[in-house]
């Protein structure tokens, strides 16, 4: 997935983070990614993702790649998971 995102980033003259944020925005009209950062330069980079346009084919390609990844494991270590109340 990361290799695919990097290829799109190079093609679009964007950063991988900008591609990821642009792809997230394309999922549904009500999705607004809220990336966290403590660095002003990363905030500027993240804001720059609004200038990245992905075609429907590009969105489909990224979505297919994301869907092919088998995610396993816990989201949190056991002691943190216990705090979530889930």
Helices and strands as residue ranges (DSSP letters): H 2-12, H 16-25, H 40-47, G 48-51, H 56-67, H 78-84
